[in-house]
Amino acid sequence: MGTDKALLSVGSRGGSRGGSTTLLERAVTTLAALTPRVLLACGAQERYGEFGLPLVADRYPDAGPLAGLESALASATAAGEEWLVVLACDLPRVRPAVLAQLLAHAREHDLDACLFETDLGLEPLCAVYRSTCWTPVRAALDAGERKMVAFLRHSTARGEVPRLATLRADAFAECLMNVNSPADMTALSAHEEMS
């Protein structure tokens, strides 16, 4: 994108920027519909302070999104929160009901994590994680692994690999479309104008 895509503005669904909203504001709004405490995983350097939300900086340098998950799980665990709902800002079509479905499935089946699965694979940045995932996420990072799902091979404090379920995303394929390029932003804006 050539810039921090989290701060790119699109559409007309509210927000504080003259009728438009940033990708980050959309993610915050979606998560705020599910929980009173929204954390911003901000990478290695603290940024996004202007949003007035708790920031969690990566504690593992240059480890990508898995480090963000580790820091968010650490914060949630310290606050006594059992569940962490994760949503990447580049998934602006995800609605609260979609995340609520993942959380309900995870609770109903006593899981450690619940993710959507598409034909392209798992979508670990639109998912729910139980605090029990913190131990295997740290173990993966300590082993030098950086892939988001690498923690699934490591044991929880119970001594077993995390209990995972995936939901097929066929019914949610459109809402799970990532915004990764200027063309994706143009398509998103066009979709917003039509709806």
Buried (B, 14 or more C-beta within 10 A) or exposed (E): EEEBBBBBBBBEBEBEEEEBBBBBBBBBBBBEEBBEEBBBBBBBEEBBEEBEBEBBBBBBEEBBBBBBBBBBBBBBBEEEBEBBBBBBBBBBBBEBEBBBBBBEBBBEEEBBBBBBBBEEEBBBBBBBBBBBBBBBBBBBBEEEBBEBBBBBBBEBEEEEBBBBBBBEBEEBEEBBBBBEEEEBBEEBBEBBEEE
